[in-house]
């Protein structure tokens, strides 16, 4: 999940109006402007209306991030594609958003946050129509990827507009509202996908971004009457850093996805994973030498930043991966409808909202590190409970696991947000926030790729052996192991098999998927618990920051 910069950490913000005054890290100056640093009058009075539009825009991004996984079995019933191919389409949004968000944040500061927020919302709406205009799987993949590119401009703009409109004493409430609505957007993703698909078809989970984005755009244009930009912000974008980091993450996620089909000993898979390491190393070397790097590596010298970054990445990887696996499992193995599966995935996200304030109080008494460690532990225990589906435990353990995991996510959210600026100096707060946005999206995409690969590793190949015995070719039988059970692809691969035998093979496939899903979720639980235990090695106890 994303975490906002803390109140008062953005400096040098100018409203663009001739009556405004520059503000520093210490607060807002008064002059001919109103007490918030903005012109007194209608704009000042509309800041809460503007916040509604800003929060809706951010919620649309997280809704789009989360709503596709639940419709994957429905898509597989139409397109003859493998499950790893659908995983890649699911990850395309988070991958492009995460790679571009740092550069997009700099451009928002330089060219105007409201302007690029509006362009981002329009882009998401326009690109959502590609799934209708471009037929087949290519349109699906292209639409998700380009929507992610547009979303990269929405997220930093929504965060940066808050301190530009609100005085310091109101910023905590505004950021809290932003955080809550982004969780609501992510929570509603599977449910919205489950509700829309039976009514309007699975493509509606794409173009729903259009009316919601237009509503957010109308609110922003109506209430954010003054542009916000940083006149001192550089317009330079570190293109070599952007290309090497983007290529590295793509090779890593695509390598994990391709490994499910070709095997991880395959030369192409090994080449992609090796390229990810080489490109990542090149990125670090470029950042050390760049005059204006995309990522200031000095951030990693601050323990609170390192710890919070680790926790945020693990949290998104585990939560994103487990939700993806459960969304497919509930429909493909348990036989729930897409509507039921969407509703059944709500418990974790709803308990997050209930425990966010608890996490804030916990942090105020004990500092940020302990509640974050506790949250990761709860997340791991929740995944451990949910993983019992691999032993045939059924949906009740899924509900229980989601509730426990949601408690952990709620406990972590606010402490992790505050830890963002506990260590680095104020001048690096904006960059630190950008790295968190990046780790949220990329962590989620990486979790889907890695834990789906683990699921495939833990599955047995009995169904493949049965299919081979029934005369299915070796290549088709191998592809069967990577297909959604009730799908166009599976029916095509088993077209020459007797109906009774086909049902036997499908039953074996479901058993294998249930076992593999449970063990992959247990692996996710192990990662969460191990990260909680290891966190003190990366994150020394909180100490108040001295003035810099």
Residue pairs with C-beta under 8 A, 6 or more apart in sequence:
1 179
1 182
1 183
1 186
1 312
1 315
1 316
1 409
1 413
1 440
2 58
2 62
2 155
2 179
2 182
2 436
2 437
2 440
3 179
3 308
3 312
3 413
3 416
3 417
3 420
3 433
3 436
3 440
4 159
4 162
4 175
4 178
4 179
4 417
4 433
5 159
5 163
5 175
5 420
5 421
5 429
5 430
5 432
5 433
6 175
6 417
6 418
6 420
6 421
6 429
7 163
7 168
7 171
7 172
7 175
8 25
8 26
8 27
8 163
8 168
8 171
9 25
9 163
9 421
9 426
9 429
9 430
10 25
10 160
10 163
10 164
10 429
10 430
11 23
11 24
11 25
11 426
11 427
12 22
12 23
12 24
12 230
12 231
12 232
12 233
13 22
13 23
13 37
13 160
13 163
13 164
13 228
13 230
14 20
14 22
14 228
14 229
14 230
14 231
15 33
15 37
15 38
15 39
15 164
15 226
15 227
15 228
16 112
16 226
16 227
16 228
16 229
17 33
17 38
17 39
17 226
19 31
19 32
19 33
19 39
20 33
20 37
20 38
20 39
20 226
21 29
21 30
21 31
21 33
21 37
22 29
23 29
23 37
25 426
27 167
27 168
28 35
28 36
28 37
28 167
28 168
29 37
30 37
33 39
33 40
34 40
34 41
34 44
35 167
36 44
36 47
36 165
36 166
36 167
37 167
38 44
38 47
38 164
38 165
38 226
39 226
42 225
43 223
43 224
43 225
43 226
46 222
46 223
46 224
46 225
47 165
47 166
47 223
49 219
49 222
49 223
50 161
50 165
50 219
50 220
50 223
50 224
51 162
51 165
51 166
51 174
51 177
51 178
52 219
52 223
53 215
53 216
53 217
53 218
53 219
53 220
53 222
53 223
53 224
54 117
54 158
54 161
54 162
54 178
54 216
54 220
54 224
55 158
55 177
55 178
55 181
55 182
56 181
56 212
56 215
56 216
56 219
57 117
57 120
57 121
57 154
57 157
57 158
57 213
57 216
57 217
57 220
58 154
58 155
58 158
58 159
58 178
58 181
58 182
58 185
59 181
59 182
59 184
59 185
59 188
59 212
60 121
60 124
60 154
60 185
60 209
60 212
60 213
60 216
61 97
61 124
61 151
61 154
61 155
61 182
61 185
62 182
62 183
62 185
62 186
62 189
63 185
63 186
63 188
63 189
63 192
63 208
63 209
63 212
64 93
64 124
64 147
64 151
64 189
64 209
65 93
65 94
65 97
65 151
65 186
65 189
65 441
65 444
66 185
66 186
66 187
66 188
66 189
66 190
66 323
67 188
67 189
67 190
67 192
67 193
67 205
67 208
68 89
68 90
68 93
68 144
68 193
68 205
69 90
69 190
69 193
69 323
69 324
69 327
69 328
69 448
70 189
70 190
70 193
70 194
70 197
70 327
70 331
70 338
70 341
70 342
70 345
71 193
71 197
71 202
71 205
71 338
72 83
72 86
72 90
72 327
72 328
72 484
73 328
73 331
73 332
73 338
73 484
73 486
73 487
74 197
74 202
74 338
75 81
75 86
75 140
75 202
76 83
76 86
76 483
76 484
76 486
76 487
76 488
76 489
77 484
77 486
77 487
77 488
78 202
78 488
79 136
79 137
79 140
79 488
80 487
80 488
80 489
80 492
81 137
81 489
82 261
82 479
82 482
82 483
82 489
83 260
83 328
83 452
83 482
83 483
83 484
84 257
84 258
84 260
84 261
84 452
84 482
85 137
86 484
87 257
87 260
87 324
87 448
87 449
87 452
88 141
88 253
88 254
88 257
89 137
89 140
89 141
89 144
90 144
90 324
90 448
91 253
91 257
91 445
91 448
91 449
92 141
92 144
92 145
92 148
93 144
93 145
93 147
93 148
93 151
94 148
94 320
94 441
94 442
94 444
94 445
95 145
95 148
95 249
95 250
95 253
95 441
95 442
95 445
96 145
96 146
96 148
96 149
96 152
97 148
97 149
97 151
97 152
97 155
97 441
98 152
98 249
98 437
98 438
98 439
98 440
98 441
98 442
98 445
99 152
99 242
99 245
99 246
99 249
99 250
99 438
99 442
100 148
100 149
100 152
100 153
100 242
100 246
101 152
101 155
101 156
101 434
101 437
101 438
101 441
102 242
102 294
102 295
102 431
102 434
102 435
102 437
102 438
103 152
103 237
103 238
103 242
103 294
104 116
104 120
104 152
104 153
104 155
104 156
105 156
105 160
105 430
105 434
105 437
106 233
106 234
106 235
106 237
107 116
107 153
107 235
107 237
108 116
108 117
108 153
108 156
108 157
108 160
109 160
109 229
109 230
109 233
109 430
110 229
110 230
110 233
110 234
110 235
111 229
111 235
112 227
112 228
112 229
113 156
113 157
113 160
113 161
113 164
113 227
113 228
113 229
114 157
114 161
114 220
114 224
114 227
114 228
115 227
116 153
116 157
117 153
117 154
117 157
117 158
117 161
117 220
118 217
118 220
118 221
119 150
119 153
120 150
120 151
120 152
120 153
120 154
120 157
121 150
121 154
121 213
121 214
121 216
121 217
121 220
122 150
122 213
122 217
123 146
123 147
123 149
123 150
123 153
124 147
124 150
124 151
124 154
124 209
124 210
124 213
125 207
125 209
125 210
125 213
125 214
126 210
127 143
127 146
127 147
127 149
127 150
128 143
128 147
128 206
128 207
128 208
128 209
128 210
129 143
129 206
129 207
129 210
130 139
130 142
130 143
130 146
131 139
131 140
131 143
131 203
131 206
131 207
132 139
132 203
132 206
132 207
133 139
134 142
134 143
143 206
144 206
147 206
147 209
148 441
155 437
156 433
156 434
156 437
158 178
159 178
159 433
160 228
160 430
161 224
161 228
162 171
162 174
162 175
162 178
163 171
164 228
165 174
165 224
165 228
166 174
175 417
179 356
179 413
179 414
179 417
180 353
180 356
183 349
183 352
183 353
183 356
183 413
184 349
184 353
186 349
187 346
187 349
187 350
187 352
187 353
188 349
190 323
190 327
190 341
190 342
190 345
190 346
191 342
191 343
191 345
191 346
192 205
192 208
192 342
193 202
193 205
193 338
193 342
194 337
194 338
194 339
194 340
194 341
194 342
194 343
195 339
195 342
196 204
196 205
196 208
197 204
197 205
197 338
197 339
198 337
198 338
198 339
202 338
234 292
236 292
237 294
238 286
238 287
238 290
238 292
238 293
238 294
240 286
240 290
241 283
241 286
241 287
241 290
241 293
241 294
241 295
242 294
244 279
244 280
244 282
244 283
244 286
245 279
245 280
245 283
245 294
245 295
247 275
247 279
248 275
248 276
248 277
248 279
248 280
248 282
248 283
249 276
249 442
249 445
251 272
251 273
251 275
251 276
251 279
252 272
252 273
252 276
252 280
252 446
252 449
253 445
253 446
253 449
254 272
255 269
255 272
255 273
255 275
255 276
256 273
256 446
256 449
256 450
256 452
256 453
257 449
257 452
257 453
258 266
258 268
258 269
258 272
259 266
259 269
259 273
259 453
260 452
260 453
260 456
260 482
261 479
261 482
262 268
262 269
263 269
264 270
264 273
264 453
284 297
286 293
287 293
287 294
287 295
287 296
287 297
288 297
295 431
295 435
296 428
296 431
298 424
298 428
299 305
299 424
299 428
299 431
299 432
299 435
300 306
302 423
302 424
303 423
303 538
303 539
303 540
304 368
304 419
304 420
304 422
304 423
304 424
304 539
304 540
304 542
305 419
305 420
305 423
305 424
305 432
306 538
306 539
307 369
307 372
307 419
307 535
307 538
307 539
308 368
308 372
308 416
308 419
308 420
308 436
308 539
309 435
309 436
309 439
310 531
310 535
310 538
310 539
311 372
311 375
311 376
311 412
311 416
311 531
311 535
312 416
312 436
312 439
312 440
312 443
313 439
313 442
313 443
313 446
314 376
314 443
314 527
314 528
314 531
315 375
315 376
315 379
315 409
315 412
315 416
315 443
315 528
316 439
316 440
316 441
316 443
316 444
316 447
317 443
317 444
317 446
317 447
317 450
317 451
317 524
317 527
318 379
318 380
318 383
318 447
318 524
318 525
318 527
318 528
319 348
319 379
319 405
319 409
319 444
319 447
320 443
320 444
320 445
320 447
320 448
321 444
321 447
321 448
321 450
321 451
321 452
321 520
321 524
322 383
322 386
322 405
322 447
322 451
322 521
322 524
323 345
323 348
324 447
324 448
324 451
324 452
325 451
325 452
325 455
325 517
325 520
325 521
326 345
326 386
326 398
326 517
326 521
327 341
327 345
328 484
328 517
329 389
329 513
329 514
329 517
330 336
330 340
330 341
330 344
330 345
330 395
330 398
331 337
331 338
331 341
332 484
332 485
332 486
332 510
332 513
333 485
333 510
333 513
333 514
333 517
334 394
334 395
336 344
344 395
344 398
344 399
345 402
347 399
347 402
347 403
347 406
348 382
348 402
348 403
348 405
348 406
348 409
349 406
350 406
351 402
351 403
351 406
351 407
351 409
351 410
352 406
352 409
352 410
352 413
353 410
354 406
354 410
355 406
355 407
355 409
355 410
355 411
356 410
356 413
356 414
357 414
358 410
358 411
359 371
359 375
359 410
359 411
359 412
359 413
359 414
359 415
360 414
360 415
362 370
362 371
362 374
362 411
362 415
363 371
363 414
363 415
363 418
367 415
367 541
367 542
368 415
368 416
368 418
368 419
368 422
368 542
369 415
369 419
369 535
369 536
369 539
369 541
369 542
371 411
371 412
371 415
372 411
372 412
372 415
372 416
372 419
372 535
372 539
373 532
373 535
373 536
374 408
374 411
374 532
375 407
375 408
375 409
375 410
375 411
375 412
375 413
375 415
376 408
376 412
376 528
376 529
376 531
376 532
376 535
377 408
377 528
377 529
377 532
378 404
378 405
378 407
378 408
378 409
378 411
379 405
379 408
379 409
379 412
379 528
380 408
380 525
380 526
380 527
380 528
380 529
380 532
381 404
381 405
381 408
381 525
381 529
382 400
382 401
382 402
382 403
382 404
382 405
382 406
382 407
382 408
382 525
383 401
383 405
383 521
383 522
383 524
383 525
383 528
384 401
384 522
384 525
384 529
385 397
385 400
385 401
385 404
386 397
386 398
386 400
386 401
386 402
386 405
386 521
387 401
387 518
387 519
387 520
387 521
387 522
387 524
387 525
388 397
388 401
388 518
389 397
389 398
389 514
389 517
389 518
389 521
390 514
390 515
390 516
390 517
390 518
390 519
390 521
390 522
391 518
392 514
419 539
419 542
420 429
420 432
420 433
420 436
421 429
421 432
421 545
422 542
422 545
423 545
424 432
425 545
425 548
426 548
427 548
447 524
451 520
451 521
451 523
451 524
452 520
454 516
454 519
454 520
454 523
455 513
455 516
455 517
455 519
455 520
456 481
456 482
456 516
457 516
458 515
458 516
458 519
458 520
459 481
459 512
459 513
459 515
459 516
460 512
460 515
461 481
461 512
462 508
462 512
463 480
463 481
463 505
463 508
463 509
463 512
464 477
464 478
464 480
464 481
466 501
466 504
466 505
466 508
467 476
467 477
467 480
467 493
467 494
467 497
467 505
468 474
468 477
470 496
470 497
470 498
470 501
470 505
471 496
471 497
472 480
472 493
472 494
472 496
472 497
476 493
477 493
479 489
479 493
480 490
480 493
480 494
480 505
480 509
481 509
481 512
483 489
483 490
483 493
484 490
485 506
485 509
485 510
485 513
486 506
490 506
490 509
494 502
494 505
497 505
